[in-house]
Amino acid sequence: MSVIFFLVIVGIIVAGGFLVAFVWSVKSGQYDDTYSPAVRMLFDDTKIVSSTEQEGEKPEKDNKKKPEK
């Protein structure tokens, strides 16, 4: 029976810790901007250009033949 009381007390302490962490994150502004993270991936379309493409050369392709079936 004493184990049950111990587990209840530990559970209340853990739940209180999560509550304190949640209140701290809300007060620090963690959840202020809810719009831009949802649309950030829509505007992330920059193309990465290699140094050979910048000089006007086309990158060499691998000329290995595919195995025939």
Secondary structure, DSSP 8 states (H G I E B T S, - for coil): -HHHHHHHHHHHHHHHHHHHHHHHHHHTTTTS--SHHHHGGGG-------HHHHTT-------------
